[in-house]
Amino acid sequence: MKKVDLEKRIAELAAENNATWVYAGGTNHDKFKLNGTVIMIPRHKEIGEILAAKILKDCKKALG
């Protein structure tokens, strides 16, 4: 999955649930905060499907 597509999907999830989705910096990974939960996304153009699924699962868990 492309990184930009993953970030767009998470932003859509946040918008659907009236949640905050804020960039919080990072060095080797991009760090975002989703309703106060830190979500780390590697800085690669492509992210493996298994990792992308885990990141989305973590996001859904943060949303309740």
C-alpha positions as semicolon CSV with decimal commas, in nm:
position;residue;x (nm);y (nm);z (nm)
1;M;0,000;0,000;0,000
2;K;0,129;0,346;-0,077
3;K;0,202;0,560;0,228
4;V;-0,009;0,849;0,100
5;D;-0,306;0,614;0,050
6;L;-0,270;0,484;0,407
7;E;-0,256;0,838;0,545
8;K;-0,564;0,936;0,340
9;R;-0,753;0,632;0,472
10;I;-0,666;0,718;0,832
11;A;-0,768;1,081;0,776
12;E;-1,103;0,957;0,638
13;L;-1,152;0,736;0,946
14;A;-1,077;1,033;1,171
15;A;-1,322;1,255;0,983
16;E;-1,596;0,989;0,996
17;N;-1,554;0,964;1,374
18;N;-1,503;1,336;1,444
19;A;-1,154;1,259;1,574
20;T;-0,838;1,467;1,567
21;W;-0,559;1,356;1,330
22;V;-0,246;1,567;1,385
23;Y;0,110;1,537;1,256
24;A;0,348;1,528;1,553
25;G;0,694;1,507;1,391
26;G;0,930;1,212;1,407
27;T;1,271;1,111;1,277
28;N;1,274;0,764;1,118
29;H;0,895;0,741;1,128
30;D;0,619;0,996;1,084
31;K;0,439;1,032;1,414
32;F;0,071;1,125;1,419
33;K;-0,173;1,161;1,704
34;L;-0,519;1,018;1,660
35;N;-0,738;1,123;1,953
36;G;-0,426;1,136;2,169
37;T;-0,299;0,791;2,064
38;V;0,040;0,798;1,891
39;I;0,041;0,627;1,550
40;M;0,382;0,562;1,393
41;I;0,408;0,530;1,014
42;P;0,741;0,438;0,851
43;R;0,887;0,686;0,603
44;H;0,874;0,459;0,299
45;K;0,681;0,514;-0,022
46;E;0,540;0,162;0,003
47;I;0,422;0,000;0,325
48;G;0,362;-0,375;0,339
49;E;0,001;-0,489;0,347
50;I;0,040;-0,664;0,683
51;L;0,190;-0,356;0,848
52;A;-0,072;-0,130;0,688
53;A;-0,348;-0,356;0,822
54;K;-0,195;-0,341;1,172
55;I;-0,170;0,038;1,159
56;L;-0,535;0,064;1,051
57;K;-0,635;-0,179;1,328
58;D;-0,452;0,038;1,582
59;C;-0,632;0,344;1,446
60;K;-0,972;0,180;1,476
61;K;-0,884;0,075;1,831
62;A;-0,791;0,437;1,914
63;L;-1,128;0,553;1,783
64;G;-1,314;0,325;2,020
